[in-house]
Amino acid sequence: MHLWQADDESWRDRDTIEKPVRSGAESFIAGTASFRVMCAGVDELWEELSRAGVLHPVSHDGVSATDYGTREAWATDDDGDLITFFEPRG
């Protein structure tokens, strides 16, 4: 489990062409906090989250493969906080 606060406001002043926004703590991600959970069966979990209508907009098209070796699905809680479910690509 990995918890962190999404309170990085420095993205507002960045030149996104020269300095991409990707610290993972930007305030626009969702709500005010983020939470990561490692799990098995992220595809099945994505289907359940989709049926429940709680997917973050970036996950509406399905599970995403990252550049850092995981497959991820994102959801939000009732307060808009981001919850990431991930499994290692294997």
SULDA-V910989 format. One record per residue. N is the residue number from 0. SS is DSSP state (alpha for helix, beta for strand, coil for the rest). OMEGA is omega in whole degrees, 0 to 359 (* if undefined). D_FIRST is the distance of its C-alpha to the first C-alpha in whole Angstrom. Layout:
[[N/SS/OMEGA/D_FIRST] [N/SS/OMEGA/D_FIRST]]
This chain:
[[0/coil/182/0] [1/beta/179/4] [2/beta/171/7] [3/beta/181/10] [4/beta/178/14] [5/coil/185/16] [6/coil/180/19] [7/beta/180/20] [8/coil/184/24] [9/alpha/178/26] [10/alpha/182/25] [11/alpha/183/28] [12/alpha/182/31] [13/coil/168/30] [14/coil/188/32] [15/coil/176/30] [16/coil/181/32] [17/coil/184/32] [18/coil/183/28] [19/coil/176/26] [20/coil/179/23] [21/coil/177/20] [22/coil/182/18] [23/coil/179/15] [24/coil/182/16] [25/beta/185/19] [26/coil/182/20] [27/coil/185/21] [28/coil/177/18] [29/coil/175/18] [30/coil/181/18] [31/coil/182/17] [32/beta/176/13] [33/beta/187/11] [34/beta/180/7] [35/beta/180/6] [36/beta/175/5] [37/beta/183/7] [38/coil/172/10] [39/coil/178/14] [40/coil/183/16] [41/alpha/177/15] [42/alpha/178/19] [43/alpha/178/19] [44/alpha/177/17] [45/alpha/179/18] [46/alpha/180/21] [47/alpha/179/20] [48/alpha/178/19] [49/alpha/178/22] [50/alpha/181/24] [51/alpha/178/22] [52/coil/183/23] [53/coil/179/20] [54/beta/170/19] [55/coil/183/19] [56/alpha/180/22] [57/alpha/181/21] [58/alpha/184/20] [59/coil/182/23] [60/coil/179/25] [61/coil/180/22] [62/coil/181/19] [63/beta/172/19] [64/beta/182/19] [65/coil/176/18] [66/coil/184/20] [67/coil/168/17] [68/coil/178/17] [69/beta/170/15] [70/beta/191/16] [71/beta/171/14] [72/beta/183/15] [73/beta/178/14] [74/beta/175/15] [75/beta/176/16] [76/coil/183/16] [77/coil/179/20] [78/coil/180/19] [79/coil/178/19] [80/coil/183/15] [81/beta/175/13] [82/beta/180/11] [83/beta/174/10] [84/beta/184/10] [85/beta/171/10] [86/beta/177/12] [87/beta/174/14] [88/coil/183/18] [89/coil/*/20]]
